[in-house]
Amino acid sequence: MKLLRLGAEGAEIPCILGDDNIARDVSSIVADFTPETITGLVDRLSGLNLNDLPAVAMDGVRIAAPMAQPRNIYCIGLNYSDHAAEAGMDIPDEPILFNKSSGTYCAPFDPLLYSPKMTKLDWEVELGIVIGKQALNISKQEALDHVLGYTLVNDVSERAWQLERSGQWAKGKGFPNFCPTGPWIVTGDEVDDGVALSMWLDVNGERMQTGNTDKMIFDVATIVSYLSEFMRLEPGDLICTGTPPGVGVGMKPPKFLNIGDKITLGISGLGHQGQTVVPL
């Protein structure tokens, strides 16, 4: 099942995208996809005859973030063995955890904002986990039962702020629109719960990142169980699971984004997204 939202900001329509690529309005069943409504959502929507639901035109219509604002955005650092090698860093013994501020969350085709104080703006294609029901101190075996589905994320980073400003990683990860998400949330049955998905990212048409989630050091179940040991995961929480090699800071010489640059990225089964860097 693919869940998406269409329409202008503040007037989004919750939809299911059918196998025929027609979006169907489910607002008669659930007013919106929000942290308050997604627990049990798949059960409520399963078995629907999509042909009985109104079709929503997609041509020229804004694709919104696939769920309303999550309460929390968590990120796992250095979670790909080949990315750790690119960064010249040891493979971590436990997941490295940091947060992105809530204001980073935005639609998949919204612009990236370039502040005059930025110098090293970078990209990261990532698999996103969307939590479907509350989780606290759960086992790895229980973890996937707490996942609503998976989505595509660009974990945008300002590397100078992240690495050179005497602080934690969050400093370089929290600017507005630094977490484009979507175009949709896909339930685990359609993408084998995030296993062995190919992923890519281009800048101005040039391939920068090529990877596969089979290189994740910590898999989805491990991540969800691990985080639940330290905090209560809430419905709608978004977990960004790390990126493969090919980020700008890892290139020789490093390469970063500038105003006017265009980024496109995708993960098999999860669709694609794109952003243009614009001045703040």
C-alpha positions in Angstrom: 0.0 0.0 0.0 1.3 3.5 -0.9 0.1 6.4 1.2 0.5 9.9 -0.1 -0.9 13.4 0.3 -1.7 15.8 -2.5 -2.5 19.5 -2.6 -1.4 22.9 -1.4 0.1 23.4 2.1 -2.7 23.3 4.6 -5.2 21.7 2.2 -3.6 18.2 1.6 -5.8 15.3 0.6 -4.8 11.8 2.0 -4.7 9.3 -0.7 -3.8 5.7 -1.6 -1.9 5.2 -4.8 -3.2 2.2 -6.6 -1.3 -0.2 -8.8 -2.8 1.7 -11.8 -0.9 4.8 -10.5 -4.2 6.6 -9.8 -4.5 8.4 -6.5 -7.7 7.7 -4.6 -9.1 10.1 -1.9 -9.5 8.4 1.5 -10.5 11.5 3.4 -14.0 9.9 4.0 -12.2 7.3 6.1 -9.4 9.2 7.7 -9.2 13.0 7.7 -5.5 13.1 7.2 -2.4 11.0 7.8 -1.1 12.4 11.1 0.7 11.0 14.2 -2.8 10.9 15.8 -4.4 8.8 13.0 -1.9 6.4 11.7 -2.0 3.7 14.4 -4.1 0.9 12.9 -4.3 2.9 9.6 -3.3 0.0 7.4 -6.0 -2.2 8.9 -8.6 0.5 8.3 -7.6 0.9 4.7 -7.0 -2.7 3.8 -9.7 -4.4 1.7 -11.0 -1.1 0.3 -12.2 -1.3 -3.3 -10.2 1.7 -4.6 -12.6 2.0 -7.6 -15.3 3.1 -5.2 -13.2 6.1 -4.0 -12.8 9.4 -5.8 -9.8 9.8 -8.1 -7.5 12.8 -7.4 -5.7 14.4 -10.4 -2.0 14.3 -9.9 -0.8 16.3 -13.0 0.4 19.7 -11.9 -0.7 19.0 -8.3 1.8 19.5 -5.4 2.9 16.2 -3.8 3.0 16.9 -0.1 5.0 15.1 2.6 3.3 11.8 2.9 2.3 12.4 6.5 1.7 15.6 8.5 4.4 16.9 10.8 6.0 14.1 12.9 6.7 14.6 16.5 10.3 13.4 16.2 12.9 12.9 13.5 15.8 10.6 14.5 18.8 9.8 12.4 21.4 7.1 12.3 25.0 8.1 11.4 27.6 6.0 9.6 25.2 3.1 9.0 26.6 2.0 5.7 29.9 0.0 5.7 31.0 1.6 2.4 30.1 5.1 3.6 32.1 4.6 6.8 35.1 3.5 4.7 34.6 6.6 2.5 34.7 8.8 5.6 37.8 7.0 7.0 35.9 6.1 10.2 35.6 2.8 12.1 32.4 0.8 11.8 30.4 1.7 14.9 29.7 -0.9 17.6 26.3 0.6 18.2 24.0 2.9 16.1 25.1 6.5 16.2 22.0 8.6 17.0 21.3 12.2 16.4 18.2 14.3 15.8 16.9 16.7 13.1 14.7 19.5 14.2 11.0 19.3 13.3 11.3 22.3 11.0 13.5 20.3 8.6 10.5 18.2 7.5 9.1 19.2 4.1 7.6 17.9 0.9 9.7 15.9 -1.5 9.9 18.6 -4.2 10.1 21.7 -1.9 13.2 23.8 -2.5 16.4 23.6 -0.5 17.1 27.0 1.3 20.6 28.4 1.0 21.6 30.7 3.8 24.3 33.4 3.2 26.1 31.7 6.1 26.3 28.3 4.4 29.5 27.2 2.6 29.3 23.3 2.5 25.8 22.2 1.7 25.6 18.5 1.1 23.2 15.7 0.2 22.4 12.2 1.5 19.9 9.8 0.0 18.3 7.7 2.8 15.7 5.1 3.7 13.2 6.5 6.1 11.3 4.3 8.7 7.9 5.6 9.8 6.7 4.3 13.2 3.1 3.1 13.2 2.5 2.5 16.9 4.2 3.3 20.2 7.3 1.4 21.0 9.3 1.3 24.3 11.9 -1.2 25.1 10.8 -3.7 22.5 12.8 -6.6 21.2 14.2 -6.9 17.7 11.6 -9.7 17.0 8.8 -7.2 17.8 10.2 -4.2 16.0 8.7 -4.6 12.6 5.2 -4.8 14.1 5.7 -1.2 15.2 6.6 0.1 11.7 3.9 1.7 9.5 6.1 1.7 6.4 9.1 3.2 4.6 9.8 6.4 2.7 12.5 8.3 0.8 14.5 11.0 2.6 17.2 13.5 1.6 19.2 14.1 4.9 20.5 17.5 3.8 23.6 18.7 5.8 25.6 21.9 6.1 29.0 20.3 6.7 30.8 23.4 8.0 28.2 23.8 10.7 28.2 20.0 11.4 32.0 19.5 11.6 33.6 22.8 12.2 31.4 24.7 14.7 32.4 22.9 17.9 29.1 21.1 18.4 27.2 17.9 17.9 26.0 16.8 14.4 22.5 18.3 15.0 24.0 21.8 14.4 24.5 21.0 10.7 21.3 19.0 10.2 18.5 21.3 11.5 17.9 24.1 9.0 14.4 24.5 7.5 13.8 22.1 4.6 16.8 19.9 5.4 14.5 16.7 5.5 12.6 16.4 2.2 10.4 13.3 2.7 8.3 11.2 0.3 6.7 11.1 -2.2 4.9 8.3 -0.3 5.0 5.9 2.5 5.1 2.2 1.4 4.0 -0.6 3.7 6.6 -3.3 4.4 4.9 -6.0 2.4 5.6 -4.1 -0.8 9.4 -3.5 -0.2 10.4 -6.5 1.9 10.8 -4.3 5.0 13.6 -2.2 3.4 15.9 -5.2 2.5 18.2 -4.9 -0.5 16.7 -1.7 -2.0 18.8 0.1 -4.6 19.3 3.8 -4.1 20.7 6.7 -6.1 21.2 10.5 -6.1 22.2 12.9 -8.9 23.3 16.5 -8.8 22.6 18.4 -12.0 22.2 15.1 -13.8 25.5 13.7 -12.6 25.4 10.5 -10.6 26.8 11.0 -7.1 25.5 8.2 -5.0 24.8 4.6 -5.9 24.1 2.2 -3.1 21.9 -0.5 -1.6 20.3 -1.0 1.8 21.9 -4.4 2.0 25.1 -2.4 3.1 23.3 -1.1 6.2 25.4 -2.1 9.3 22.2 -2.0 11.5 19.0 -3.2 9.8 15.5 -1.8 10.3 14.5 -4.2 13.2 17.8 -3.5 15.0 17.4 0.3 14.7 13.8 0.4 15.9 14.5 -2.0 18.9 17.7 -0.1 19.8 16.1 3.3 19.8 13.2 2.0 21.9 15.6 1.1 24.6 16.4 4.8 25.2 13.2 6.6 24.3 9.5 6.0 23.5 9.0 6.0 19.8 5.7 7.6 18.9 3.3 7.0 15.9 4.6 9.0 13.0 8.1 9.3 14.2 10.6 9.3 11.3 13.9 7.5 11.5 16.5 8.3 8.8 18.8 5.3 8.5 22.0 6.5 7.0 23.5 7.0 3.5 25.7 5.1 1.1 29.0 6.6 -0.2 29.1 9.5 -2.7 28.3 12.5 -0.4 30.0 15.7 -1.3 32.2 16.0 1.8 33.8 12.6 0.9 34.9 13.5 -2.6 38.4 14.4 -3.4 38.3 17.3 -3.6 35.0 17.9 -1.7 32.1 19.1 -3.8 29.1 21.0 -2.3 25.8 22.5 -3.5 25.3 26.0 -4.7 22.3 28.2 -5.6 20.6 26.8 -8.7 21.8 23.2 -8.3 19.2 20.5 -8.8 19.2 17.3 -6.8 17.2 14.2 -7.8 17.2 10.9 -5.8 15.3 7.7 -5.5 15.0 4.3 -3.9 13.6 1.3 -5.6 9.9 0.8 -4.7 9.8 4.1 -2.8 9.7 6.6 -5.8 11.8 9.6 -6.4 12.1 13.2 -5.3 13.9 16.4 -6.4 14.9 19.8 -5.0 16.4 23.0 -6.4 18.7 25.1 -4.2 17.3 28.6 -3.8 18.6 31.6 -1.9 17.0 32.2 1.5 
